[in-house]
Amino acid sequence: MTAQIIDGNAIAGEVRAELAPRIEALKKRGVRPGLAVVLVGENPASVTYVRHKMKDCAELGIASETFRFPATLAQDELLAAVQRINADAAWHGLIVQTPLPPHVDTEAVLAAVDPGKDVDGLHPLSQGRLLRGLPSFLPATPAGVQQLLLRSGHPPDGKHVVICGRSSLVGRPLAALLLQKRAGANATVTVCHTGTPDMAEHTRRAGILVAAMGSARSVTAEMVREGAVVIDVGTNSVPDASRKSGQRLVGDVDFEPVREKAGAITPVPGGVGPMTRAMLLVNTVLAAEGGPR
Ligand SMILES: NC(=O)c1ccc[n+]([C@@H]2O[C@H](COP(=O)([O-])OP(=O)(O)OC[C@H]3O[C@@H](n4cnc5c(N)ncnc54)[C@H](OP(=O)(O)O)[C@@H]3O)[C@@H](O)[C@H]2O)c1
């Protein structure tokens, strides 16, 4: 079997197109959705991600601004900046780009974001509400994975989903999302991590396998059930002498061999990445509409 390729760019395009009439309706009410991004320091990956976020907003007519600070910014000054944006009605969404410099207490900063503007879904209130099955802002990557499954014709309902990775950004909220008792979720979820003695024993039983570890090509064909749906969240740079940059991006899944065994698979790049970008826009528009209900 050669797997169906789940095209994240195409599905993200659908999601973005659906936002246009919602943004138009807001505009008629005199509301222009606005996203504020706080960027501390010059981490190259963060600088790139933030640039993409600004570009995505501009394309859809969402107002956006990056509030840049030096890596030496004191924690109380950062908290004061967050409070200023919290209090500014022009910004419906506020995200603090992570990682933050080591002297900053990241949890304290994320908790300082107004939960009504928490479009990254990383505030403890958002994550607690998600765990309880209440309306909440969903972190963009887990929300993107769910949309990829639904829109490619592979609903998780009734399936055994095995997630490799338990971070607060991806694995954990994805598990909470997919085990909710509602259509589009309702899965049986297993979460694996570095404390799992034999990960393959679990992954081989997955109808839907999600790799979110940050471990290049570590999910091999032997670990995948024939016909499984494989979602690769991982983004890892590996050396590649044939490229000008000397490196290229690969996922956590050993793509070519797994593709011969899976029923459907997301590529890297072009799978989960574009969906993460699209779902942040969805959350920003939702925030301008009054937030999750
Ligand atoms: N495409 C996108 O839009 C997008 C968005 C977010 C993240 N990502 C990528 O997704 C990957 C994961 O991101 P993250 O933020 O969740 O990373 P993270 O915070 O480092 O968490 C990685 C998780 O995977 C587990 N893990 C790592 N290596 C493992 C192994 N060999 N066997 C079993 N479990 C293992 C860790 O287990 P422990 O908890 O036991 O340490 C941890 O729970 C990264 O490559 C990141 O770049 C992509």
Ligand as a Chemical Component Dictionary entry (heavy atoms), coordinates in Angstrom:
data_LIG
# 
_chem_comp.id                   LIG 
_chem_comp.type                 NON-POLYMER 
_chem_comp.pdbx_formal_charge   0 
_chem_comp.three_letter_code    LIG 
# 
loop_
_chem_comp_atom.comp_id 
_chem_comp_atom.atom_id 
_chem_comp_atom.alt_atom_id 
_chem_comp_atom.type_symbol 
_chem_comp_atom.charge 
_chem_comp_atom.model_Cartn_x 
_chem_comp_atom.model_Cartn_y 
_chem_comp_atom.model_Cartn_z 
_chem_comp_atom.pdbx_ordinal 
LIG N1  N1  N 0  4.857  21.546 12.802 1  
LIG C1  C1  C 0  4.521  22.352 13.786 2  
LIG O1  O1  O 0  3.744  23.266 13.631 3  
LIG C2  C2  C 0  5.085  22.110 15.143 4  
LIG C3  C3  C 0  4.551  22.753 16.244 5  
LIG C4  C4  C 0  5.062  22.448 17.505 6  
LIG C5  C5  C 0  6.114  21.558 17.609 7  
LIG N2  N2  N 1  6.632  20.997 16.483 8  
LIG C6  C6  C 0  7.710  20.012 16.551 9  
LIG O2  O2  O 0  7.209  18.869 17.209 10 
LIG C7  C7  C 0  8.238  18.256 17.954 11 
LIG C8  C8  C 0  7.812  18.173 19.403 12 
LIG O3  O3  O 0  7.636  19.486 19.909 13 
LIG P1  P1  P 0  7.366  19.737 21.462 14 
LIG O4  O4  O 0  7.342  21.178 21.666 15 
LIG O5  O5  O -1 6.199  18.908 21.886 16 
LIG O6  O6  O 0  8.728  19.108 22.074 17 
LIG P2  P2  P 0  9.177  18.847 23.550 18 
LIG O7  O7  O 0  8.615  19.861 24.480 19 
LIG O8  O8  O 0  10.652 18.628 23.507 20 
LIG O9  O9  O 0  8.491  17.455 23.926 21 
LIG C9  C9  C 0  8.870  16.262 23.298 22 
LIG C10 C10 C 0  8.088  15.121 23.882 23 
LIG O10 O10 O 0  8.459  13.931 23.197 24 
LIG C11 C11 C 0  8.964  12.967 24.098 25 
LIG N3  N3  N 0  10.095 12.291 23.476 26 
LIG C12 C12 C 0  11.213 12.867 22.954 27 
LIG N4  N4  N 0  12.026 11.906 22.427 28 
LIG C13 C13 C 0  11.413 10.718 22.644 29 
LIG C14 C14 C 0  11.731 9.373  22.346 30 
LIG N5  N5  N 0  12.872 9.064  21.700 31 
LIG N6  N6  N 0  10.863 8.404  22.699 32 
LIG C15 C15 C 0  9.704  8.729  23.335 33 
LIG N7  N7  N 0  9.333  9.978  23.638 34 
LIG C16 C16 C 0  10.176 10.963 23.291 35 
LIG C17 C17 C 0  9.375  13.734 25.353 36 
LIG O11 O11 O 0  9.231  12.853 26.434 37 
LIG P3  P3  P 0  9.461  13.295 27.993 38 
LIG O12 O12 O 0  8.245  14.086 28.366 39 
LIG O13 O13 O 0  9.543  12.002 28.705 40 
LIG O14 O14 O 0  10.719 14.096 28.000 41 
LIG C18 C18 C 0  8.380  14.880 25.356 42 
LIG O15 O15 O 0  7.170  14.511 26.006 43 
LIG C19 C19 C 0  9.482  19.114 17.697 44 
LIG O16 O16 O 0  10.187 18.571 16.605 45 
LIG C20 C20 C 0  8.907  20.456 17.323 46 
LIG O17 O17 O 0  9.798  21.198 16.504 47 
LIG C21 C21 C 0  6.133  21.247 15.267 48 
# 
loop_
_chem_comp_bond.comp_id 
_chem_comp_bond.atom_id_1 
_chem_comp_bond.atom_id_2 
_chem_comp_bond.value_order 
_chem_comp_bond.pdbx_ordinal 
LIG N1  C1  SING 1  
LIG C1  O1  DOUB 2  
LIG C1  C2  SING 3  
LIG C2  C3  SING 4  
LIG C2  C21 DOUB 5  
LIG C3  C4  DOUB 6  
LIG C4  C5  SING 7  
LIG C5  N2  DOUB 8  
LIG N2  C6  SING 9  
LIG N2  C21 SING 10 
LIG C6  O2  SING 11 
LIG C6  C20 SING 12 
LIG O2  C7  SING 13 
LIG C7  C8  SING 14 
LIG C7  C19 SING 15 
LIG C8  O3  SING 16 
LIG O3  P1  SING 17 
LIG P1  O4  DOUB 18 
LIG P1  O5  SING 19 
LIG P1  O6  SING 20 
LIG O6  P2  SING 21 
LIG P2  O7  DOUB 22 
LIG P2  O8  SING 23 
LIG P2  O9  SING 24 
LIG O9  C9  SING 25 
LIG C9  C10 SING 26 
LIG C10 O10 SING 27 
LIG C10 C18 SING 28 
LIG O10 C11 SING 29 
LIG C11 N3  SING 30 
LIG C11 C17 SING 31 
LIG N3  C12 SING 32 
LIG N3  C16 SING 33 
LIG C12 N4  DOUB 34 
LIG N4  C13 SING 35 
LIG C13 C14 SING 36 
LIG C13 C16 DOUB 37 
LIG C14 N5  SING 38 
LIG C14 N6  DOUB 39 
LIG N6  C15 SING 40 
LIG C15 N7  DOUB 41 
LIG N7  C16 SING 42 
LIG C17 O11 SING 43 
LIG C17 C18 SING 44 
LIG O11 P3  SING 45 
LIG P3  O12 DOUB 46 
LIG P3  O13 SING 47 
LIG P3  O14 SING 48 
LIG C18 O15 SING 49 
LIG C19 O16 SING 50 
LIG C19 C20 SING 51 
LIG C20 O17 SING 52 
# 
